[in-house]
Amino acid sequence: MQYRFGTISKESIIVTNIPDQFLDITTLVCPMTFVRTKLAVERMHSGQTIEVRMNFGEPSRNVPASLREHGYIVADPQPENPASPEGVQRLLVKKP
């Protein structure tokens, strides 16, 4: 899967390698989806990435937006299964 990060300082970043960490928050509900994700990102080193598996809907809207507000570099969520765009989503986050 290829991710395209949003524009940060007038440059786009494309990541094609394997993330440093993985987090599945599909069993959680807001606000724990964001809390668990933020805690995981805070433990990472600068430059590391984490792939977050989450449900479509509220988590796929709120978690990326909240992480961006906290200064993290966040790719747009991608459906785990392209045939089911409203199913489980995958999100890539990079710690600056």
C-alpha positions as a Markdown table, in Angstrom:
| # | Residue | x | y | z |
|---|---|---|---|---|
| 1 | Met | 0.0 | 0.0 | 0.0 |
| 2 | Gln | 1.3 | 3.4 | -0.9 |
| 3 | Tyr | 0.5 | 6.5 | 1.3 |
| 4 | Arg | 0.7 | 10.1 | 0.3 |
| 5 | Phe | 1.1 | 12.5 | 3.2 |
| 6 | Gly | -0.6 | 15.9 | 3.0 |
| 7 | Thr | 1.4 | 18.9 | 2.1 |
| 8 | Ile | 3.8 | 19.9 | 4.9 |
| 9 | Ser | 5.9 | 23.0 | 4.4 |
| 10 | Lys | 5.1 | 23.0 | 0.7 |
| 11 | Glu | 6.4 | 19.5 | 0.0 |
| 12 | Ser | 4.6 | 16.1 | -0.3 |
| 13 | Ile | 6.1 | 13.0 | 1.3 |
| 14 | Ile | 5.4 | 9.6 | -0.2 |
| 15 | Val | 6.1 | 6.6 | 2.0 |
| 16 | Thr | 6.3 | 3.1 | 0.5 |
| 17 | Asn | 8.2 | 1.2 | 3.1 |
| 18 | Ile | 6.9 | -0.8 | 6.1 |
| 19 | Pro | 5.8 | 1.3 | 9.1 |
| 20 | Asp | 7.9 | 1.1 | 12.3 |
| 21 | Gln | 4.9 | 0.3 | 14.4 |
| 22 | Phe | 1.3 | -1.0 | 14.0 |
| 23 | Leu | -1.8 | -0.2 | 16.1 |
| 24 | Asp | -5.3 | -1.7 | 15.8 |
| 25 | Ile | -8.0 | 0.5 | 17.4 |
| 26 | Thr | -11.0 | -1.2 | 15.7 |
| 27 | Thr | -12.4 | -2.4 | 19.0 |
| 28 | Leu | -12.2 | 1.0 | 20.7 |
| 29 | Val | -14.6 | 4.0 | 20.6 |
| 30 | Cys | -14.0 | 7.7 | 20.8 |
| 31 | Pro | -12.3 | 9.3 | 22.6 |
| 32 | Met | -10.1 | 6.2 | 23.3 |
| 33 | Thr | -9.3 | 5.8 | 19.6 |
| 34 | Phe | -7.4 | 9.1 | 19.7 |
| 35 | Val | -6.0 | 8.6 | 23.2 |
| 36 | Arg | -4.5 | 5.2 | 22.4 |
| 37 | Thr | -3.1 | 6.5 | 19.1 |
| 38 | Lys | -1.6 | 9.6 | 20.6 |
| 39 | Leu | 0.1 | 7.6 | 23.4 |
| 40 | Ala | 1.6 | 5.2 | 20.8 |
| 41 | Val | 2.9 | 8.1 | 18.7 |
| 42 | Glu | 4.3 | 9.9 | 21.7 |
| 43 | Arg | 6.5 | 6.8 | 22.5 |
| 44 | Met | 8.0 | 6.8 | 19.0 |
| 45 | His | 11.2 | 8.5 | 18.0 |
| 46 | Ser | 11.3 | 11.5 | 15.6 |
| 47 | Gly | 11.0 | 10.2 | 12.0 |
| 48 | Gln | 9.3 | 7.0 | 12.8 |
| 49 | Thr | 5.9 | 6.0 | 11.4 |
| 50 | Ile | 3.0 | 4.0 | 12.7 |
| 51 | Glu | 0.2 | 2.4 | 10.8 |
| 52 | Val | -3.2 | 2.6 | 12.6 |
| 53 | Arg | -6.0 | 0.3 | 11.7 |
| 54 | Met | -9.4 | 1.9 | 12.5 |
| 55 | Asn | -13.1 | 1.8 | 11.7 |
| 56 | Phe | -14.7 | 4.0 | 9.0 |
| 57 | Gly | -16.7 | 6.9 | 10.3 |
| 58 | Glu | -16.0 | 8.9 | 13.4 |
| 59 | Pro | -12.5 | 7.4 | 14.1 |
| 60 | Ser | -11.4 | 7.9 | 10.5 |
| 61 | Arg | -12.5 | 11.5 | 10.7 |
| 62 | Asn | -11.5 | 12.5 | 14.2 |
| 63 | Val | -8.2 | 10.6 | 14.8 |
| 64 | Pro | -6.4 | 12.1 | 11.7 |
| 65 | Ala | -7.7 | 15.6 | 12.4 |
| 66 | Ser | -6.7 | 15.5 | 16.1 |
| 67 | Leu | -3.2 | 14.2 | 15.3 |
| 68 | Arg | -2.7 | 17.0 | 12.7 |
| 69 | Glu | -3.8 | 19.5 | 15.4 |
| 70 | His | -1.0 | 18.1 | 17.6 |
| 71 | Gly | 1.6 | 18.6 | 14.9 |
| 72 | Tyr | 2.0 | 15.1 | 13.6 |
| 73 | Ile | 2.3 | 14.3 | 9.9 |
| 74 | Val | -0.7 | 12.3 | 8.8 |
| 75 | Ala | -1.7 | 10.6 | 5.5 |
| 76 | Asp | -5.3 | 10.4 | 4.5 |
| 77 | Pro | -7.0 | 7.2 | 5.7 |
| 78 | Gln | -7.1 | 4.5 | 3.1 |
| 79 | Pro | -9.6 | 1.6 | 3.0 |
| 80 | Glu | -8.1 | -1.7 | 4.0 |
| 81 | Asn | -10.1 | -3.3 | 1.2 |
| 82 | Pro | -10.6 | -1.0 | -1.8 |
| 83 | Ala | -13.8 | -2.9 | -2.7 |
| 84 | Ser | -15.3 | -1.8 | 0.7 |
| 85 | Pro | -14.4 | 1.9 | 1.1 |
| 86 | Glu | -16.6 | 2.2 | 4.2 |
| 87 | Gly | -15.0 | -0.7 | 6.0 |
| 88 | Val | -11.8 | -0.7 | 8.1 |
| 89 | Gln | -9.4 | 2.1 | 7.3 |
| 90 | Arg | -5.6 | 2.3 | 7.6 |
| 91 | Leu | -3.8 | 5.5 | 8.5 |
| 92 | Leu | -0.1 | 6.3 | 8.4 |
| 93 | Val | 1.3 | 8.8 | 10.9 |
| 94 | Lys | 4.8 | 10.2 | 11.1 |
| 95 | Lys | 6.3 | 11.8 | 14.1 |
| 96 | Pro | 8.2 | 15.0 | 13.1 |
